[in-house]
Amino acid sequence: MTDLKNFSEGVQHIGIPVSDIDRTIEFYKSLGFEPALITENKPANERVAFLRLGNLIIEAYGNKITEKRSGAIDHIALDVKNIDKLYEQIRKDGHRIVEERVMSLPFWENGVKFFTILGPDNEKVEFCEKL
């Protein structure tokens, strides 16, 4: 059984799909959040904003198929280390992994590696390592 205490360093971000990224950025700025990174996920053709308030980071990403209802959070991401080893352990434990391998995106200074699993009610838990 995977013991996340050996890999996780806490919550990294909460992912929320949004229909208008600029409006979302302005809304969260009005609450005191500051943009930590505004970028683009080119494979998904989405603009992405990481908005920070203290140690809370919201990842808002432009998505034309948002549900626009309460509870429409897409995923919670845990900040991890040794992601390749964690992936193999999670796979060995039989969890439902969304991706066929550890993925990467050019976010932050050196990029990130990540993968996602599904919980019992299909909730998404992302494991993300900043490089």
ZAVEXRO-800544 format. One record per residue: residue in three letters; residue number from 1; x, y, z of N, C-alpha, C in turn. Coordinates in steps of 0.001 Angstrom, whole numbers, plus 500000, padded with zeros to 6 digits. Layout:
<segus>
<segu aa="Ala" i="NUM" n_x="X" n_y="Y" n_z="Z" ca_x="X" ca_y="Y" ca_z="Z" c_x="X" c_y="Y" c_z="Z"/>
...
</segus>
This chain:
<segus>
<segu aa="Met" i="1" n_x="500844" n_y="498820" n_z="500000" ca_x="500000" ca_y="500000" ca_z="500000" c_x="500890" c_y="501245" c_z="500000"/>
<segu aa="Thr" i="2" n_x="500535" n_y="502225" n_z="499193" ca_x="501302" ca_y="503464" ca_z="499077" c_x="501098" c_y="504327" c_z="500308"/>
<segu aa="Asp" i="3" n_x="502186" n_y="504768" n_z="500902" ca_x="502128" ca_y="505702" ca_z="502028" c_x="502558" c_y="507064" c_z="501498"/>
<segu aa="Leu" i="4" n_x="501590" n_y="507951" n_z="501263" ca_x="501895" ca_y="509248" ca_z="500665" c_x="502789" c_y="510126" c_z="501527"/>
<segu aa="Lys" i="5" n_x="502934" n_y="509810" n_z="502804" ca_x="503838" ca_y="510591" ca_z="503648" c_x="505264" c_y="510528" c_z="503117"/>
<segu aa="Asn" i="6" n_x="505583" n_y="509476" n_z="502379" ca_x="506918" ca_y="509334" ca_z="501805" c_x="507097" c_y="510134" c_z="500516"/>
<segu aa="Phe" i="7" n_x="506004" n_y="510656" n_z="499958" ca_x="506059" ca_y="511338" ca_z="498671" c_x="505478" c_y="512760" c_z="498701"/>
<segu aa="Ser" i="8" n_x="504411" n_y="512990" n_z="499454" ca_x="503676" ca_y="514244" ca_z="499379" c_x="504193" c_y="515292" c_z="500348"/>
<segu aa="Glu" i="9" n_x="504131" n_y="516521" n_z="499881" ca_x="504512" ca_y="517660" ca_z="500707" c_x="503325" c_y="518583" c_z="500921"/>
<segu aa="Gly" i="10" n_x="502106" n_y="518100" n_z="500664" ca_x="500896" ca_y="518885" ca_z="500885" c_x="500145" c_y="519141" c_z="499591"/>
<segu aa="Val" i="11" n_x="499136" n_y="519993" n_z="499689" ca_x="498329" ca_y="520344" ca_z="498521" c_x="499126" c_y="521311" c_z="497665"/>
<segu aa="Gln" i="12" n_x="499183" n_y="521050" n_z="496365" ca_x="499862" ca_y="521965" ca_z="495458" c_x="498893" c_y="522980" c_z="494884"/>
<segu aa="His" i="13" n_x="497749" n_y="522505" n_z="494370" ca_x="496742" ca_y="523430" ca_z="493833" c_x="495405" c_y="522713" c_z="493706"/>
<segu aa="Ile" i="14" n_x="494373" n_y="523511" n_z="493469" ca_x="493030" ca_y="523011" ca_z="493186" c_x="492690" c_y="523480" c_z="491779"/>
<segu aa="Gly" i="15" n_x="492333" n_y="522558" n_z="490894" ca_x="492067" ca_y="522880" ca_z="489492" c_x="490605" c_y="523142" c_z="489233"/>
<segu aa="Ile" i="16" n_x="490339" n_y="524299" n_z="488603" ca_x="488962" ca_y="524695" ca_z="488305" c_x="488853" c_y="525091" c_z="486837"/>
<segu aa="Pro" i="17" n_x="488024" n_y="524393" n_z="486054" ca_x="487795" ca_y="524824" ca_z="484677" c_x="486903" c_y="526068" c_z="484669"/>
<segu aa="Val" i="18" n_x="487240" n_y="527049" n_z="483830" ca_x="486481" ca_y="528303" ca_z="483784" c_x="486141" c_y="528650" c_z="482343"/>
<segu aa="Ser" i="19" n_x="485048" n_y="529382" n_z="482159" ca_x="484614" ca_y="529748" ca_z="480807" c_x="485271" c_y="531038" c_z="480321"/>
<segu aa="Asp" i="20" n_x="485713" n_y="531901" n_z="481237" ca_x="486335" ca_y="533174" ca_z="480854" c_x="487511" c_y="533417" c_z="481798"/>
<segu aa="Ile" i="21" n_x="488710" n_y="533105" n_z="481331" ca_x="489891" ca_y="533169" ca_z="482192" c_x="490167" c_y="534584" c_z="482680"/>
<segu aa="Asp" i="22" n_x="489978" n_y="535582" n_z="481837" ca_x="490242" ca_y="536964" ca_z="482256" c_x="489276" c_y="537405" c_z="483360"/>
<segu aa="Arg" i="23" n_x="488018" n_y="537057" n_z="483213" ca_x="487025" ca_y="537392" ca_z="484245" c_x="487364" c_y="536667" c_z="485553"/>
<segu aa="Thr" i="24" n_x="487811" n_y="535429" n_z="485457" ca_x="488185" ca_y="534661" ca_z="486637" c_x="489389" c_y="535281" c_z="487336"/>
<segu aa="Ile" i="25" n_x="490395" n_y="535672" n_z="486567" ca_x="491577" ca_y="536316" ca_z="487152" c_x="491165" c_y="537572" c_z="487904"/>
<segu aa="Glu" i="26" n_x="490343" n_y="538388" n_z="487301" ca_x="489905" ca_y="539640" ca_z="487946" c_x="489086" c_y="539354" c_z="489207"/>
<segu aa="Phe" i="27" n_x="488225" n_y="538350" n_z="489161" ca_x="487431" ca_y="537994" ca_z="490337" c_x="488336" c_y="537624" c_z="491504"/>
<segu aa="Tyr" i="28" n_x="489280" n_y="536714" n_z="491267" ca_x="490140" ca_y="536282" ca_z="492362" c_x="491096" c_y="537390" c_z="492815"/>
<segu aa="Lys" i="29" n_x="491517" n_y="538258" n_z="491907" ca_x="492322" ca_y="539413" ca_z="492310" c_x="491526" c_y="540318" c_z="493246"/>
<segu aa="Ser" i="30" n_x="490222" n_y="540440" n_z="492989" ca_x="489382" ca_y="541290" ca_z="493851" c_x="489258" c_y="540714" c_z="495260"/>
<segu aa="Leu" i="31" n_x="489585" n_y="539431" n_z="495427" ca_x="489562" ca_y="538789" ca_z="496737" c_x="490935" c_y="538774" c_z="497396"/>
<segu aa="Gly" i="32" n_x="491949" n_y="539310" n_z="496706" ca_x="493285" ca_y="539360" ca_z="497267" c_x="494256" c_y="538351" c_z="496696"/>
<segu aa="Phe" i="33" n_x="493807" n_y="537480" n_z="495796" ca_x="494721" ca_y="536546" ca_z="495133" c_x="495633" c_y="537321" c_z="494197"/>
<segu aa="Glu" i="34" n_x="496832" n_y="536800" n_z="494004" ca_x="497774" ca_y="537385" ca_z="493057" c_x="498142" c_y="536343" c_z="492014"/>
<segu aa="Pro" i="35" n_x="498224" n_y="536748" n_z="490757" ca_x="498667" ca_y="535795" ca_z="489734" c_x="500104" c_y="535349" c_z="490017"/>
<segu aa="Ala" i="36" n_x="500310" n_y="534051" n_z="490161" ca_x="501647" ca_y="533493" ca_z="490367" c_x="502245" c_y="533074" c_z="489028"/>
<segu aa="Leu" i="37" n_x="501387" n_y="532665" n_z="488099" ca_x="501827" ca_y="532268" ca_z="486766" c_x="500621" c_y="532311" c_z="485844"/>
<segu aa="Ile" i="38" n_x="500785" n_y="532958" n_z="484702" ca_x="499770" ca_y="532918" ca_z="483645" c_x="500472" c_y="532366" c_z="482418"/>
<segu aa="Thr" i="39" n_x="499926" n_y="531276" n_z="481879" ca_x="500609" ca_y="530568" ca_z="480802" c_x="499572" c_y="529923" c_z="479891"/>
<segu aa="Glu" i="40" n_x="500036" n_y="529005" n_z="479067" ca_x="499149" ca_y="528290" ca_z="478159" c_x="499488" c_y="526810" c_z="478181"/>
<segu aa="Asn" i="41" n_x="498449" n_y="525990" n_z="478209" ca_x="498601" ca_y="524553" ca_z="478025" c_x="498368" c_y="524309" c_z="476536"/>
<segu aa="Lys" i="42" n_x="499444" n_y="524327" n_z="475764" ca_x="499321" ca_y="524237" ca_z="474306" c_x="498640" c_y="522955" c_z="473832"/>
<segu aa="Pro" i="43" n_x="498955" n_y="521771" n_z="474420" ca_x="498267" ca_y="520569" ca_z="473933" c_x="496740" c_y="520636" c_z="474088"/>
<segu aa="Ala" i="44" n_x="496267" n_y="521320" n_z="475122" ca_x="494817" ca_y="521429" ca_z="475348" c_x="494243" c_y="522718" c_z="474766"/>
<segu aa="Asn" i="45" n_x="495124" n_y="523594" n_z="474233" ca_x="494700" ca_y="524886" ca_z="473701" c_x="493915" c_y="525685" c_z="474747"/>
<segu aa="Glu" i="46" n_x="494484" n_y="525757" n_z="475963" ca_x="493830" ca_y="526461" ca_z="477076" c_x="494797" c_y="527442" c_z="477722"/>
<segu aa="Arg" i="47" n_x="494298" n_y="528629" n_z="478047" ca_x="495066" ca_y="529537" ca_z="478889" c_x="494916" c_y="529079" c_z="480327"/>
<segu aa="Val" i="48" n_x="495987" n_y="529230" n_z="481098" ca_x="496011" ca_y="528744" ca_z="482474" c_x="496534" c_y="529855" c_z="483380"/>
<segu aa="Ala" i="49" n_x="495868" n_y="530036" n_z="484523" ca_x="496318" ca_y="531012" ca_z="485524" c_x="496421" c_y="530314" c_z="486869"/>
<segu aa="Phe" i="50" n_x="497594" n_y="530419" n_z="487503" ca_x="497778" ca_y="529948" ca_z="488864" c_x="497662" c_y="531183" c_z="489757"/>
<segu aa="Leu" i="51" n_x="496658" n_y="531192" n_z="490612" ca_x="496342" ca_y="532350" ca_z="491451" c_x="496621" c_y="531992" c_z="492903"/>
<segu aa="Arg" i="52" n_x="497438" n_y="532828" n_z="493564" ca_x="497926" ca_y="532502" ca_z="494906" c_x="497370" c_y="533469" c_z="495954"/>
<segu aa="Leu" i="53" n_x="496948" n_y="532891" n_z="497078" ca_x="496581" ca_y="533637" ca_z="498282" c_x="497231" c_y="532892" c_z="499442"/>
<segu aa="Gly" i="54" n_x="498342" n_y="533418" n_z="499954" ca_x="499092" ca_y="532713" ca_z="500986" c_x="499594" c_y="531398" c_z="500431"/>
<segu aa="Asn" i="55" n_x="499259" n_y="530285" n_z="501102" ca_x="499715" ca_y="528983" ca_z="500617" c_x="498661" c_y="528249" c_z="499788"/>
<segu aa="Leu" i="56" n_x="497563" n_y="528933" n_z="499433" ca_x="496526" ca_y="528342" ca_z="498590" c_x="496745" c_y="528776" c_z="497148"/>
<segu aa="Ile" i="57" n_x="496777" n_y="527818" n_z="496241" ca_x="496894" ca_y="528117" ca_z="494819" c_x="495720" c_y="527492" c_z="494089"/>
<segu aa="Ile" i="58" n_x="495055" n_y="528308" n_z="493285" ca_x="493983" ca_y="527835" ca_z="492410" c_x="494528" c_y="527830" c_z="490993"/>
<segu aa="Glu" i="59" n_x="494377" n_y="526702" n_z="490311" ca_x="494713" ca_y="526619" ca_z="488893" c_x="493409" c_y="526788" c_z="488124"/>
<segu aa="Ala" i="60" n_x="493246" n_y="527941" n_z="487484" ca_x="492060" ca_y="528190" ca_z="486660" c_x="492483" c_y="527997" c_z="485206"/>
<segu aa="Tyr" i="61" n_x="491699" n_y="527242" n_z="484466" ca_x="492050" ca_y="527041" ca_z="483065" c_x="490816" c_y="527184" c_z="482193"/>
<segu aa="Gly" i="62" n_x="491005" n_y="527957" n_z="481092" ca_x="489917" ca_y="528203" ca_z="480163" c_x="489481" c_y="526918" c_z="479508"/>
<segu aa="Asn" i="63" n_x="488210" n_y="526618" n_z="479655" ca_x="487681" ca_y="525358" ca_z="479164" c_x="486266" c_y="525619" c_z="478683"/>
<segu aa="Lys" i="64" n_x="486011" n_y="525347" n_z="477442" ca_x="484707" ca_y="525676" ca_z="476860" c_x="483573" c_y="524769" c_z="477338"/>
<segu aa="Ile" i="65" n_x="483898" n_y="523743" n_z="478128" ca_x="482853" ca_y="522816" ca_z="478563" c_x="482682" c_y="522832" c_z="480083"/>
<segu aa="Thr" i="66" n_x="482818" n_y="524003" n_z="480701" ca_x="482632" ca_y="524087" ca_z="482140" c_x="481179" c_y="523797" c_z="482491"/>
<segu aa="Glu" i="67" n_x="480979" n_y="523259" n_z="483670" ca_x="479644" ca_y="522866" ca_z="484099" c_x="478843" c_y="524036" c_z="484660"/>
<segu aa="Lys" i="68" n_x="479527" n_y="525080" n_z="485134" ca_x="478876" ca_y="526260" ca_z="485715" c_x="477846" c_y="525873" c_z="486771"/>
<segu aa="Arg" i="69" n_x="478302" n_y="525057" n_z="487710" ca_x="477445" ca_y="524676" ca_z="488826" c_x="478325" c_y="524539" c_z="490055"/>
<segu aa="Ser" i="70" n_x="477723" n_y="524607" n_z="491222" ca_x="478483" ca_y="524407" ca_z="492451" c_x="479097" c_y="523020" c_z="492440"/>
<segu aa="Gly" i="71" n_x="480307" n_y="522927" n_z="492947" ca_x="480988" ca_y="521640" ca_z="493009" c_x="481728" c_y="521276" c_z="491746"/>
<segu aa="Ala" i="72" n_x="481885" n_y="522203" n_z="490813" ca_x="482515" ca_y="521898" ca_z="489526" c_x="484034" c_y="522030" c_z="489582"/>
<segu aa="Ile" i="73" n_x="484627" n_y="521626" n_z="490697" ca_x="486084" ca_y="521584" ca_z="490801" c_x="486546" c_y="520332" c_z="490070"/>
<segu aa="Asp" i="74" n_x="487568" n_y="520459" n_z="489240" ca_x="488003" ca_y="519329" ca_z="488433" c_x="488931" c_y="518394" c_z="489191"/>
<segu aa="His" i="75" n_x="489905" n_y="518949" n_z="489947" ca_x="490856" ca_y="518073" ca_z="490627" c_x="491534" c_y="518788" c_z="491785"/>
<segu aa="Ile" i="76" n_x="492085" n_y="517985" n_z="492673" ca_x="492977" ca_y="518487" ca_z="493707" c_x="494344" c_y="517883" c_z="493409"/>
<segu aa="Ala" i="77" n_x="495375" n_y="518719" n_z="493450" ca_x="496725" ca_y="518254" ca_z="493118" c_x="497593" c_y="518255" c_z="494368"/>
<segu aa="Leu" i="78" n_x="498255" n_y="517147" n_z="494596" ca_x="499174" ca_y="517030" ca_z="495713" c_x="500598" c_y="517293" c_z="495221"/>
<segu aa="Asp" i="79" n_x="501344" n_y="518068" n_z="495977" ca_x="502735" ca_y="518361" ca_z="495672" c_x="503563" c_y="517164" c_z="496098"/>
<segu aa="Val" i="80" n_x="504257" n_y="516533" n_z="495141" ca_x="504997" ca_y="515312" ca_z="495454" c_x="506444" c_y="515399" c_z="494989"/>
<segu aa="Lys" i="81" n_x="507243" n_y="514462" n_z="495477" ca_x="508618" ca_y="514263" ca_z="495020" c_x="508725" c_y="512828" c_z="494539"/>
<segu aa="Asn" i="82" n_x="509760" n_y="512511" n_z="493788" ca_x="509982" ca_y="511153" ca_z="493270" c_x="508768" c_y="510619" c_z="492515"/>
<segu aa="Ile" i="83" n_x="508236" n_y="511423" n_z="491609" ca_x="506969" ca_y="511081" ca_z="490953" c_x="507033" c_y="509786" c_z="490150"/>
<segu aa="Asp" i="84" n_x="508160" n_y="509490" n_z="489525" ca_x="508248" ca_y="508250" ca_z="488748" c_x="508125" c_y="507024" c_z="489652"/>
<segu aa="Lys" i="85" n_x="508768" n_y="507070" n_z="490788" ca_x="508671" ca_y="505974" ca_z="491756" c_x="507249" c_y="505884" c_z="492317"/>
<segu aa="Leu" i="86" n_x="506643" n_y="507046" n_z="492610" ca_x="505266" ca_y="507068" ca_z="493106" c_x="504314" c_y="506478" c_z="492071"/>
<segu aa="Tyr" i="87" n_x="504488" n_y="506832" n_z="490804" ca_x="503636" ca_y="506295" ca_z="489738" c_x="503675" c_y="504764" c_z="489734"/>
<segu aa="Glu" i="88" n_x="504874" n_y="504218" n_z="489794" ca_x="505008" ca_y="502757" ca_z="489782" c_x="504340" c_y="502125" c_z="491002"/>
<segu aa="Gln" i="89" n_x="504461" n_y="502756" n_z="492162" ca_x="503832" ca_y="502223" ca_z="493375" c_x="502310" c_y="502287" c_z="493273"/>
<segu aa="Ile" i="90" n_x="501791" n_y="503419" n_z="492799" ca_x="500334" ca_y="503581" ca_z="492636" c_x="499803" c_y="502548" c_z="491629"/>
<segu aa="Arg" i="91" n_x="500527" n_y="502357" n_z="490535" ca_x="500129" ca_y="501373" ca_z="489526" c_x="500130" c_y="499967" c_z="490129"/>
<segu aa="Lys" i="92" n_x="501178" n_y="499657" n_z="490881" ca_x="501295" ca_y="498334" ca_z="491508" c_x="500149" c_y="498105" c_z="492505"/>
<segu aa="Asp" i="93" n_x="499713" n_y="499173" n_z="493172" ca_x="498624" ca_y="499054" ca_z="494148" c_x="497255" c_y="498885" c_z="493487"/>
<segu aa="Gly" i="94" n_x="497184" n_y="499060" n_z="492163" ca_x="495936" ca_y="498810" ca_z="491449" c_x="494983" c_y="499988" c_z="491387"/>
<segu aa="His" i="95" n_x="495453" n_y="501193" n_z="491661" ca_x="494574" ca_y="502370" ca_z="491548" c_x="494237" c_y="502632" c_z="490081"/>
<segu aa="Arg" i="96" n_x="493118" n_y="503301" n_z="489869" ca_x="492686" ca_y="503634" ca_z="488510" c_x="493436" c_y="504887" c_z="488046"/>
<segu aa="Ile" i="97" n_x="494451" n_y="504695" n_z="487233" ca_x="495276" ca_y="505799" ca_z="486746" c_x="494709" c_y="506290" c_z="485414"/>
<segu aa="Val" i="98" n_x="494572" n_y="507616" n_z="485289" ca_x="493998" ca_y="508212" ca_z="484080" c_x="494998" c_y="508166" c_z="482926"/>
<segu aa="Glu" i="99" n_x="496235" n_y="508568" n_z="483162" ca_x="497249" ca_y="508617" ca_z="482111" c_x="497988" c_y="507289" c_z="482026"/>
<segu aa="Glu" i="100" n_x="498505" n_y="506979" n_z="480839" ca_x="499250" ca_y="505738" ca_z="480642" c_x="500693" c_y="505862" c_z="481097"/>
<segu aa="Arg" i="101" n_x="501134" n_y="507079" n_z="481439" ca_x="502501" ca_y="507328" ca_z="481890" c_x="502526" c_y="508659" c_z="482620"/>
<segu aa="Val" i="102" n_x="503636" n_y="508960" n_z="483229" ca_x="503816" ca_y="510269" ca_z="483853" c_x="503909" c_y="511297" c_z="482732"/>
<segu aa="Met" i="103" n_x="503113" n_y="512356" n_z="482840" ca_x="503035" ca_y="513394" ca_z="481817" c_x="503883" c_y="514590" c_z="482231"/>
<segu aa="Ser" i="104" n_x="504096" n_y="515525" n_z="481308" ca_x="504828" ca_y="516746" ca_z="481650" c_x="504223" c_y="517932" c_z="480916"/>
<segu aa="Leu" i="105" n_x="504395" n_y="519107" n_z="481530" ca_x="503983" ca_y="520381" ca_z="480941" c_x="505056" c_y="521410" c_z="481264"/>
<segu aa="Pro" i="106" n_x="505219" n_y="522424" n_z="480424" ca_x="506257" ca_y="523432" ca_z="480659" c_x="505801" c_y="524546" c_z="481603"/>
<segu aa="Phe" i="107" n_x="505157" n_y="524200" n_z="482699" ca_x="504702" ca_y="525199" ca_z="483664" c_x="505825" c_y="525506" c_z="484647"/>
<segu aa="Trp" i="108" n_x="505777" n_y="526670" n_z="485244" ca_x="506750" ca_y="527135" ca_z="486211" c_x="508126" c_y="527232" c_z="485558"/>
<segu aa="Glu" i="109" n_x="509173" n_y="527365" n_z="486330" ca_x="510498" ca_y="527617" ca_z="485763" c_x="511051" c_y="526440" c_z="484976"/>
<segu aa="Asn" i="110" n_x="510918" n_y="525237" n_z="485524" ca_x="511535" ca_y="524067" ca_z="484919" c_x="510546" c_y="523005" c_z="484470"/>
<segu aa="Gly" i="111" n_x="509268" n_y="523318" n_z="484477" ca_x="508253" ca_y="522362" ca_z="484075" c_x="507730" c_y="521544" c_z="485250"/>
<segu aa="Val" i="112" n_x="506724" n_y="520736" n_z="484967" ca_x="506137" ca_y="519840" ca_z="485962" c_x="505943" c_y="518460" c_z="485345"/>
<segu aa="Lys" i="113" n_x="505935" n_y="517449" n_z="486204" ca_x="505560" ca_y="516091" ca_z="485833" c_x="504339" c_y="515740" c_z="486681"/>
<segu aa="Phe" i="114" n_x="503384" n_y="515020" n_z="486094" ca_x="502149" ca_y="514730" ca_z="486827" c_x="501476" c_y="513478" c_z="486301"/>
<segu aa="Phe" i="115" n_x="500578" n_y="512936" n_z="487128" ca_x="499628" ca_y="511927" ca_z="486700" c_x="498428" c_y="512004" c_z="487633"/>
<segu aa="Thr" i="116" n_x="497329" n_y="511412" n_z="487196" ca_x="496057" ca_y="511530" ca_z="487901" c_x="495457" c_y="510150" c_z="488136"/>
<segu aa="Ile" i="117" n_x="494827" n_y="509991" n_z="489307" ca_x="494065" ca_y="508769" ca_z="489579" c_x="492614" c_y="509143" c_z="489842"/>
<segu aa="Leu" i="118" n_x="491741" n_y="508172" n_z="489764" ca_x="490326" ca_y="508370" ca_z="490074" c_x="490010" c_y="507727" c_z="491409"/>
<segu aa="Gly" i="119" n_x="489251" n_y="508450" n_z="492226" ca_x="488780" ca_y="507921" ca_z="493491" c_x="487515" c_y="507101" c_z="493302"/>
<segu aa="Pro" i="120" n_x="486892" n_y="506664" n_z="494392" ca_x="485730" ca_y="505783" ca_z="494297" c_x="484521" c_y="506426" c_z="493634"/>
<segu aa="Asp" i="121" n_x="484424" n_y="507761" n_z="493668" ca_x="483315" ca_y="508450" ca_z="493006" c_x="483801" c_y="509208" c_z="491770"/>
<segu aa="Asn" i="122" n_x="484889" n_y="508734" n_z="491185" ca_x="485526" ca_y="509334" ca_z="490014" c_x="486102" c_y="510718" c_z="490269"/>
<segu aa="Glu" i="123" n_x="486316" n_y="511076" n_z="491547" ca_x="487011" ca_y="512328" ca_z="491821" c_x="488458" c_y="512186" c_z="491372"/>
<segu aa="Lys" i="124" n_x="489038" n_y="513284" n_z="490893" ca_x="490399" ca_y="513226" ca_z="490373" c_x="491385" c_y="513710" c_z="491437"/>
<segu aa="Val" i="125" n_x="492428" n_y="512915" n_z="491650" ca_x="493538" ca_y="513299" ca_z="492516" c_x="494785" c_y="513301" c_z="491635"/>
<segu aa="Glu" i="126" n_x="495363" n_y="514489" n_z="491488" ca_x="496566" ca_y="514637" ca_z="490659" c_x="497791" c_y="514657" c_z="491550"/>
<segu aa="Phe" i="127" n_x="498829" n_y="513979" n_z="491119" ca_x="500121" ca_y="514005" ca_z="491784" c_x="501036" c_y="514811" c_z="490877"/>
<segu aa="Cys" i="128" n_x="501628" n_y="515881" n_z="491418" ca_x="502360" ca_y="516832" ca_z="490589" c_x="503690" c_y="517176" c_z="491230"/>
<segu aa="Glu" i="129" n_x="504768" n_y="517069" n_z="490448" ca_x="506094" ca_y="517405" ca_z="490926" c_x="506645" c_y="518559" c_z="490101"/>
<segu aa="Lys" i="130" n_x="506946" n_y="519681" n_z="490777" ca_x="507635" ca_y="520778" ca_z="490103" c_x="509089" c_y="520375" c_z="489930"/>
<segu aa="Leu" i="131" n_x="509611" n_y="520568" n_z="488733" ca_x="510991" ca_y="520184" ca_z="488434" c_x="511951" c_y="521334" c_z="488696"/>
</segus>
